[in-house]
Amino acid sequence: MDGSSYLILEAQQGEHHELDQQHRIGHRSIYPLLPVSGIVGKTSLEKLYGVSIADPNLLIAMQHRALLFGLLGVLFVVAMFKVDLRLLAMCFGLVSTVGFIAVAWQVGDYNPLIARVIKADAIVIVALIIGLINETWFTPH
C-alpha cells in the first residue's frame, strides 16, 4: 500500500471512529433528558418518580432538578459534535449517576420507581466508564 492510500484509509477509519463515538454519546444524551418533562409541573414529576409532591418548596427543588438534567442532556448533545467536551460530559454524567445512587442508598426506603432509576443509572455508569476508557485510551486526539 502506498503512502497516499494509507492516509486515505487512516482518514476513513478516523471518520468511522468519530461517527461511532457520536452515536454512543447520542444514546447517552437521551437519558438525562428524560426527567426534563418534570419542568412542566407537579403531575409530570409525580408520575416520573411515583411520589406525591404536596410542599411547594419541594416542587421548586424538583423542577429545578429537571432543569439541571436538561442542561446535562444538552451538554451530551453538544459533545456529540464537539470532541473537546466529551470527557467533561461523560465525567458530569458519571458524577450525576453515581451521586444519585449514593444518595438513594444512604436515604434508603425508596419506592419501585426510584429502584428502577437506580438500575438504569447502574447501566449508564457502565456505559460511561466504557466511553471514558475509549475516549481516553483509544481515541486519537
C-alpha positions in Angstrom: 0.0 0.0 0.0 1.5 3.4 -1.0 1.6 6.4 1.4 -1.5 8.2 -0.1 -3.6 5.0 0.1 -2.6 4.6 3.8 -3.5 8.2 4.6 -6.9 7.8 2.9 -7.6 4.5 4.8 -6.5 6.1 8.1 -8.8 9.1 7.4 -11.7 6.8 6.7 -11.1 4.8 9.9 -10.9 8.1 11.8 -14.2 9.3 10.4 -15.8 5.9 11.2 -14.5 6.1 14.8 -15.8 9.7 15.1 -19.3 8.6 13.9 -19.2 5.7 16.3 -18.4 8.0 19.2 -21.1 10.4 18.2 -23.6 7.5 18.1 -22.6 6.3 21.6 -22.7 9.8 23.1 -26.1 10.4 21.4 -27.6 7.4 23.2 -26.2 8.7 26.5 -27.6 12.1 25.8 -31.2 10.8 25.8 -31.0 9.5 29.4 -30.5 12.8 31.2 -33.2 14.4 29.0 -35.9 12.0 30.3 -36.6 13.9 33.6 -36.8 17.2 31.8 -40.6 16.6 31.4 -40.7 17.5 35.1 -40.2 21.2 34.3 -43.8 21.4 33.1 -45.2 20.7 36.5 -46.2 18.7 39.5 -48.2 16.0 37.8 -45.3 15.1 35.5 -42.9 14.9 38.4 -45.3 12.8 40.5 -45.7 10.3 37.6 -42.0 10.2 36.9 -40.9 9.4 40.5 -44.0 7.8 41.9 -44.3 10.3 44.8 -46.8 12.9 45.9 -45.4 16.5 45.9 -47.5 18.5 48.4 -44.9 21.0 49.5 -44.4 23.9 47.0 -40.7 24.2 48.1 -40.2 20.5 47.2 -41.9 21.2 43.8 -39.5 24.1 43.2 -36.5 21.9 44.0 -37.7 19.0 41.8 -38.5 21.3 38.9 -35.0 22.9 39.2 -33.6 19.4 39.3 -35.4 18.7 36.0 -33.9 21.8 34.5 -30.4 20.8 35.6 -30.9 17.4 33.9 -31.9 19.3 30.8 -28.6 21.2 30.9 -26.7 17.9 31.3 -28.5 16.5 28.3 -27.7 19.5 26.2 -24.1 19.1 27.1 -24.2 15.5 25.9 -25.8 16.5 22.7 -23.2 19.3 22.0 -20.4 16.8 23.0 -21.6 14.6 20.1 -20.2 17.2 17.7 -17.5 18.9 19.9 -14.9 16.4 20.7 -13.3 18.7 23.3 -16.5 18.4 25.5 -16.8 14.6 25.5 -14.7 13.9 28.6 -16.4 16.7 30.5 -19.9 15.5 29.6 -19.0 11.9 30.5 -17.5 12.9 33.8 -20.5 15.1 34.7 -22.8 12.1 33.7 -20.8 9.8 35.9 -20.8 12.1 38.9 -24.6 12.6 38.5 -25.5 8.9 38.2 -23.1 7.7 41.0 -24.3 10.6 43.2 -27.9 9.7 42.7 -27.3 6.0 43.7 -25.2 7.1 46.7 -27.9 9.4 47.9 -30.6 6.8 47.4 -28.6 4.1 49.2 -27.9 6.5 52.1 -31.5 7.5 52.5 -32.9 4.0 51.8 -36.6 3.0 51.8 -37.2 4.2 48.2 -40.1 3.2 46.0 -40.1 0.9 43.0 -39.7 3.8 40.5 -36.6 5.1 42.3 -35.3 1.5 42.3 -35.8 1.4 38.5 -33.9 4.7 38.2 -31.1 3.1 40.2 -31.0 0.1 37.9 -30.9 2.4 34.8 -28.2 4.5 36.4 -26.1 1.4 37.0 -26.3 0.6 33.3 -25.5 4.2 32.4 -22.5 4.1 34.7 -21.1 1.0 32.9 -21.6 2.8 29.5 -20.0 5.9 30.7 -16.9 4.1 32.1 -16.6 2.3 28.8 -16.9 5.6 27.0 -14.3 7.2 29.2 -11.9 4.4 28.7 -12.5 4.5 24.9 -12.2 8.3 24.8 -9.1 8.4 27.0 -7.0 5.5 25.6 -8.4 4.6 22.1 -9.5 7.9 20.6 -6.9 9.7 18.6 -6.7 13.4 19.6 
